[in-house]
Amino acid sequence: QPATPTQPTQDVSFQLQPSATGVRVLLSRPFSEQGRWSLTVPTPQGGVGSFGQSGSRTASVTGLLPNTVYQASVVSPSGKIVGGASQSFRTTSFDGQKDGMTRSEKSDVLTSQWKVMPSGRVMFTLATDADLTKNYVGLGISNDRQMAGSDIITAYLNGEGRPLVHDRWAKERALPEEDSDNQVRDVRVSQLNGRTVFSFSLPCMSMDEKDLPVHGDHFLLFSRGALSNGQPTYHGTNRFHTNDKVNINCKSVAPGNIDVQISSQSMSIDVQVRSQVPAVSSWNVTVLNSNGGKVFERSILPNTQVKIDGLIPATAYRILVTSPDGRFSTQPLEVKTQPAVPESAGNIDVQISSQSMSIDVQVRSQVPAVSSWNVTVLNSNGGKVFERSILPNTQVKIDGLIPATAYRILVTSPDGRFSTQPLEVKTQPAVPESALNCTDTDTGKIYQDGERYS
């Protein structure tokens, strides 16, 4: 229960000694009552506190933001508030890296802190004096202090006060485009003494090629920019970075403790994970294509094997093995499937006809060992848009395609021993709307272009 402010402790006083990330309390003398006493500091996340032991005069709390005003209460063992009320204090500012904190070398407008969570994610907190309905703040992870090639997070509020935190990838000194695979989780926002406080988490090790691993030594980039029509704009010169690399240690195991054995065939890869990590009872195996798209993900037990089927012959893939909590992982492992064994061209005849939004594929073959054929359609980025098994000398229609667009068709046997070369085909342009008429199938009436249907 809350302490009772109507019963103040008059015979003990205290002094607060703030630092950049916490505060220490010093009592004028020990409490006469036996038992633990407490120091509490309310925060938007629910507050922090610590206990002082019976007979002691000091207690400390940490995890606070620099240059921020807080209220602290000291409560005696009998539940009485020392002095009858809480006492305000402001944490100090500092330059450089200390206790997992960093701040601007130019001003105290933006402060940041982070904490490695047991889940294998890193919780970041950004606090700013800026109006985040008109501005945004940015946090970047960089290998060389430069914006290009950096993992960027932007945070701001929309018109309704809802927090928007976006994962971005910087190619140049310009507003980075949003990453299609947003790795940001656990977003929270609060107000503390006029400052907006954002919290969000990132994985220690990301499987997205447009993310840098948070684990390790990196420079941190910071920025603030204006919003235009509710969207971030390039921050220009309003940026700064840490002078030295900061270390965020997610406690990854040594590579020798995770041994991954890989063997490849033309349309499949076998992966075996041998490990000696007592804290890990299973491993996540993820396969990415050359564009970073996820084509396979499964959890397996240590010292077991998994087969990844349905891959494309003579194609490069990346394999990542991680623990479920993200604390342990291998480096991405490069592997290439074997080329398919081509059957002579005369034994596999593929007939293709295209329309604006579909392609018809017929496979005529004389290969006694093959009772069915897999038809796969890839887009220009190598992404799989269709896959189906058909009988020899039959036809399949691939619907839902984009007009006037190039695709590649691959016909393979289920075991991958026989295949055609990739066949290039382009869908027909869409028929312009002005050339279309509609027929009512109930009445037989034909409606001309532009005529109202009722």
N, C-alpha and C positions, 0 to 999 in steps of 0.2 A: 504494500500500500504506500501512497505518497507520505512523506514525512509531514508532521504537523507543524506549520509555521507559527502557531500560537504558543509554542513552548520552546522559545529560543534558548540556546546554551550561552549563558553570559560569561562564564569563567574561562572560555577558550576562544581565541581568535586565530585567524590564519592569513597567510600571504600566498598569492598565486604567482608562479614563476613561469610565464609562457615561453615556449620555443616555437619554431616554425611549424612543427607537426604535432604538438601536444602541449600539456601543461602539468606542472608539478606543484603540489600544495605543501606548505610548511606550517604546521600548527605551532602556536605560541608555547604550548606544553602538551603532554599526553593527556588523554581523557582519563578522568578518575574512574569512570565505569569500566568494567571488564567486557571484552568482546571486540568484534571487528567494527570499524567505522568505514565510511565510504565517501568517495569523491565521484560525482556524476556530472556529465556535461551533455545536455540534450543536443541532438543533431537531427537533420531531416531523415536520416536512415533509422532513427529510433534511439540514439544516444549511446555514449560510451561511458564506462566507469571502471573503478578499481577499488579494492579494499585496502585499508590500512590495518595492520595487526594491532592487537591490544598492546599498549605501551609505546607504539611507534608514533612518530610525528610527521611522516611524509607518505605520500601516495602520488601516482602519476597516471595519466591517460595519454594515449597516442592515437594516431590515425586522423588528426584534424588537418584542415587546410590552412596554408600560410595566409597571413594578412587578413584574417577573418575574425569577426566578433562572435564570441560565445558567452553563455552563462554557465557558471559552475556553482554547485551546491556541495557543502560538506555536512554530512549527517552523522551524528554521534551514535554510539552503540545502542542507546536507548531510543533512537528514532527522532531526535531533536535536530533541527536545522541550526547550524552554527551561525550566529549573527542574526537569525530570524528570517533571512532571505538569501537568495542566490546573489552572486557577485559577477559582474561582467568583466571580460578581459578580451584582448585581441592577440592572436598569435602573431609571431614576428615574421618578417620577410628575410630571405637570404638569397645569395647568388650561388649558382652552380648546383651540383648534385649532392643531395644529403638525405639519408633515410628514405630512399625511394621517392623523393620529391624533386621537382624541377620548377623553375619559375622564369618569367621573362627577364632578360637582362635590360630591357628598356623600360618596363613599367610593371605595376602589380595588377594590371587589368586581367590577366589570365594566369591561373595556377593549375597545376596538374599533379596527380598522384596515382599510383598503381599498386595492386596487390595480387600476387599469384594465389589462385583459389584451388582448393583440393580437387575440383572438377577438371583441372587441366586447362582452365581458361584464366585470363588475366583481366581483372576488373580495373578499368580506368575511371578516374573522376576528374572532370574539368569544371572549374569555377571561374566565373567572369562577372565583371561589373557591367558589361555591355547589354543593351536591350536586344535580346535574341529573337524578338519578333521583327526586327529591322536589320539585324546582323547575324552572322554565323561565326562559329569558332572552328578551327581545324587542328587536328593532331596528325602528324605524319611520322612514319617509321622509315628511315633512310640508311643506306650503307655509306653515303659519301657527302651528306649535308645538302645534296642537290634535290630539287623537286622531281626531276625526271627519274623514273624508275623507283618511285617511292609509293608505299602503301598509305593512303590518306583516308581519314575519317572526318566528316563534317557534321556539325550538330547545330540545330536551331529550332525555333518554335514556329508552328504554322499560325494562321490567324485565329484559331480556336485555342491556342496555347498547348497544342499537342506536340510532344517532342518528335523530331525527325532526325535520325542519325543514319548517315549513308556511308557505305564502304565504297571507296573510289581507288582508281589506279592512275597515277600521273605519268603521262608520256612526255610532257614538256612543261614549260612555265606558262601554264594556262589552267583554267578551271578543269580539274580532272573529270572524266566521265565516270558515271556510276558503274560499279562492278556488277555483272549479272548474277554472281554468287555472293550475296550479302552475308558476311560472316559475323555481323554485329548481333549480339544477344543481350538480354537482361537490361534493357534501356529503362532508366528512371530519371526523373527531373524533379527538382525541388527548389524552393527559395530559402535563402539563409541570409538574414541581415542585409537585404537588398541585392544579394548576389544570386545569380542563377547557377545551380549545381547540376551538372549532367553526370550520370554514371552509365557505363556500358561495358560489356566484356568482349574480348577477342580470343580465339583459340591460340594456345601456345605454338602449335604447328598447324598450318593451314594446308589443305590439299588443293587449293586454288593457285594456279600459276601466276595470277595477278595479285597475290598477297605475299609479303615477306613474312618469315616466321617471327613472331614476337619474342620467342626464346633466343637469347644470345646478346651480343653487343651491337648496338645501333645508335645512331644519332636520332634525336627526337626533333621534329619540326613543329612549329606552332604558327598559327595565322589567325587573322580576323578580317572578315570582308563583309560587304553590304549585300542585302537581299534585294532583288529586283523582281517584282511580280511574284513574290514568295519563293524565288529560286536564288541560290548562291551565284555570285559573280566572282571574277578573278580578284584576289586580294591585293595584287600589285606589290608594293614595297612593305605592306603592313605584315611583316613576317619576321621570325627569328628562329634560332635553333640552339641546341645545347653545344657548348664548346667542345666537349669530349663525348665519346660514346658512353652510353649508360648500359648497364648489364641487367637484364631481366632473366633470372635463372628459374627455369621450369623443371630443373633437376632431371634432365634426360639421362638415360643410362648410357654406358659406354657401348659403342657399336659391337664390341665383341660379345655382348650379352644377347644380341638378337642376330641370328644367322638365318638369312632367307635364301633358299635354294629355288632356282627358276629353270624350267625347261619349256621350250616353245615348240609347237607344231604349226601347221599352216593356218588353222582356224581356232586354236586353243592354246592356253598357257597353263602349266601346272606350277603352283606356288606352295612351298613347304616352309613353315616358320618353326625354327628351332630356337628356343629361348630359355634362359635361366634367370627369370625375374620373378621372385616369389610373390610380389604384389599384384602380378598380372595373371588372371586366370583365362583370358581369351584375347585374341588379336583381331582387329578390323583390317581386312585386305581390300584396298580400293584400287581400281584400274581406271586410268584417264587416257583419253585419246590425245592426239597431237594438239588439239585446240583447247585442252583442259577440261573437256566434257567427261562426265562420269559415266562409264559404260558397265561398271560392275562394282558391287560392294557387298561383303559378307563377313560375318564374324566366325572365326574358327578357333579351336582349342590349340594350345601350344603343342608343338611336335606333331602336327597333323598337316594334311595336304588338301588343297582345293583346286578344282579344275575350272578354268574360265573358258566357256565355250562361246560360239557365235562370233568370233573375231574375224577380221579381214586378213587374208594372206598378205605377206610381205609388207606389213604395216607396223609402225613404231607405236609403242604404248609406254606409259609410266605407271609403276606400281609403288604404292605407299602402304606400309604396315604400321599401324598405330594401336596403342592401348585404348580401351573405351573411354578413359578419362582424359586422353590427349597428352598425358605427361611424358610418355615414352613413344618414340617413333624412329623409323629408319629414314635415311635420306631417300628421295625419289629414285627408284631403280628403273633404268631404261632397258627395254626388251623389244625385240622385233620378231613378229611371227614369221614362220618359214614360207617361202614361195609355194603356191599351189602347184601340184604336178599336172601340167596341161595335157588333156587328151587331144588327139589329132583333131584339127578343125573340122574335118568332114564328119566326125561322129557327134558333134554338138552343133546344132543349127538353131540360132535364136532369131526369131522374127519379132520386130518391134514396130508398132504404129503409135503415133502420139496425137492427142487432142489438146485442147487448151488447158484442161485441168486433170487430165488422166493419160495414162500410158497403158497399152495392151502389150503383153509379153507372151510369146508362145515358144516353148522349148521342144524341138524335135531332136531326138537323140537315138543312137544305137550303141549303148554301152550296157552290156548285159549285167554288169555288177552293180548298176545304179538303178534303183526302183523309184527314186524321187529326186527332185532338184530344189535347192534353196534359191529363191530369187530375192536379191537384196538391192534396194535403191538408196543411193547416197546423194545428199545435196552438195553444193559447191564447197562447203566447209568440211566435208567428210562426215557429217552427221547422218545417222541412219533414219530414214523417213518411212521405210517399208521393208518388211521381211516376211516371206511366206514359203511354205513347202508345197510344190505342185507335182503331179505325176508327169512322166514323159509324154510328149505329144499332146499336151493340154495347154490352155491359155489362162492367164490371170490378168485382171484389170486393176491397176494402181490408181485410186481416186484421191481427191483432195490435194492435188498438186497446184503449183502456182503457174499461171500462164507465162509464156515466153521466158522460161527458166531452164537452165541446163542441169541435168542430172546424170549420174553414172549408175549403170546397172551391172551387177555381178551375179553370174549363175554358177553355183558350185554344188558338188555332191555333198551329202550330209557328213561324210568322213573327211572332206577337204582334199581328197586325192585328185579330183577332176574339177576343172573350172575353166570358164572363158576368161579372156582378158576383159578388163572393165570396158563396158560399151557406153559411149557418150550419146545422149539423146536430149533434145530440147523440146519442151512443150510448145504447142502452137500459141500464137497471140490470141488474147481473148477477143471474142466477137463483139464489136462495138454495140452499145445498147441501142443505138439508133436503127440497127438492122434487125432488131428482135420484134416478133409479134407473139401474142399469147392466144391460146385456144382454150375455151372453157370446155372441159371434157364432159360436163353434164348436158350443156345445151348445144355444143358444137359451134358456138359463136366465136369468131376470130376478132380479137381486139388489136387494132393497129398501134404502132408506137405512139405514145403520148395520149392515147384514148383512155378515159377513166373507166376502171373496172368497178362494177357494183353487183 
